Amino acid sequence: MSVTSRSAETIVHAILSTYEEVLGVSLMDMNGNILASNSKQVFREAFKITEDRANYGGALAIATLNVVNETRNVFGRAKAIITIHENCKLMLLPVPSFQLLVGLVLERSVNAEDHKIADEIEVMVADILEQTNSKL
């Protein structure tokens, strides 16, 4: 199932509008190419991300996933990779069935470890892609 630029934008918009606690979203393919990204105003004000940093974010996501996958044979597939920072949490969601990665910036207080957000976003991605591809 292919991901068009329109479906990528739809996914990013749906995630941002559904989850108040999500400050920013980046949708990437498994090569680290950013297909779509967007953020809320509070994110843009708090984290002044420069263009050069935004350009290599996909490569960092792939590198992170590769490091985590070194333990795949022991622990199984990573459902989500979560890092806790001073002012936020970052979550990387691999969606292997669509060869996608979803990068999220979350409010620091969010309980991202309960898998609820990861599971719901994976379903949301599948639903949007099925809807947009059925219209083609």
C-alpha positions in Angstrom: 0.0 0.0 0.0 1.6 3.3 -1.1 1.8 6.4 0.9 1.0 9.5 -1.1 2.0 13.0 0.0 -1.8 13.7 0.5 -2.2 10.6 2.8 1.0 11.5 4.7 -0.4 15.0 5.4 -3.7 13.5 6.4 -2.1 11.1 8.9 0.0 14.0 10.4 -3.0 16.2 10.7 -5.2 13.5 12.2 -2.6 12.7 14.9 -2.1 16.4 15.8 -5.8 17.0 16.0 -6.7 13.9 17.9 -4.1 14.0 20.6 -3.8 17.2 22.6 -0.6 16.0 24.3 1.2 15.5 20.9 3.1 18.6 20.1 4.7 17.6 16.8 4.6 14.7 14.3 6.9 13.5 11.6 6.0 10.7 9.2 9.0 9.0 7.6 9.6 6.1 5.3 12.0 3.4 6.3 14.9 5.2 4.6 14.5 8.2 6.8 12.8 10.4 4.2 10.3 12.7 5.8 7.0 12.4 4.0 5.1 14.9 6.1 5.5 16.8 9.4 3.8 19.4 11.4 3.7 20.8 14.9 1.6 22.9 17.2 2.4 26.5 17.8 3.5 25.7 21.4 6.1 23.3 20.0 7.4 25.9 17.5 7.7 28.5 20.3 9.4 26.2 22.8 11.8 24.3 20.5 13.2 26.5 17.9 14.1 23.8 15.4 16.3 25.0 12.6 16.0 23.7 9.0 19.3 21.9 9.1 18.2 19.9 12.2 14.9 19.1 10.7 16.6 17.7 7.6 18.6 15.0 9.4 15.8 14.0 11.8 14.9 11.0 9.6 18.4 9.8 9.5 18.6 9.9 13.3 15.3 8.0 13.5 16.6 5.2 11.3 19.9 5.1 13.3 17.9 4.9 16.6 15.7 2.1 15.2 18.8 0.2 14.0 20.4 0.4 17.5 17.2 -0.8 19.2 16.7 -3.6 16.6 20.1 -5.1 17.8 18.1 -6.6 20.7 15.2 -7.8 18.5 16.2 -11.5 18.6 16.1 -11.4 22.4 13.2 -9.1 23.2 11.1 -9.1 20.0 10.1 -6.1 17.8 10.1 -2.7 19.3 6.6 -1.4 19.5 7.8 2.1 20.4 11.1 3.8 21.3 10.6 6.5 24.0 13.2 8.9 25.2 12.5 11.3 28.1 14.1 14.7 27.9 14.1 17.8 30.1 11.1 19.4 28.4 9.4 16.6 26.5 9.2 13.0 25.5 10.1 11.7 22.1 8.4 8.6 20.7 9.3 6.7 17.6 6.7 4.3 16.3 7.7 1.7 13.7 4.8 0.7 11.5 6.4 -2.1 9.6 3.2 -3.2 7.8 3.4 0.1 5.9 7.1 0.6 6.0 6.7 3.8 8.0 8.0 5.5 11.1 6.0 7.9 13.1 8.0 10.4 15.2 6.1 12.2 18.0 7.0 15.0 20.3 4.9 14.6 23.5 4.3 16.7 26.6 6.7 15.4 29.2 3.8 14.5 31.6 2.3 12.0 29.1 2.2 8.4 30.1 3.5 7.1 26.7 4.7 3.8 28.2 1.2 2.2 28.4 1.1 1.4 24.6 -2.3 3.1 24.2 -1.0 6.0 22.0 1.2 3.6 20.0 -1.6 1.1 19.3 -4.2 3.8 18.5 -1.8 5.6 16.1 -1.0 2.4 14.3 -4.7 1.7 13.8 -5.2 5.4 12.6 -2.4 5.1 10.1 -3.9 1.8 8.7 -7.4 3.3 8.5 -6.3 6.4 6.7 -4.1 4.5 4.2 -6.9 2.1 3.5 -9.4 4.9 2.9 -7.0 7.0 0.7 -5.9 4.0 -1.4 -9.4 2.8 -1.9 -10.2 6.1 -3.6 -7.4 5.8 -6.1 
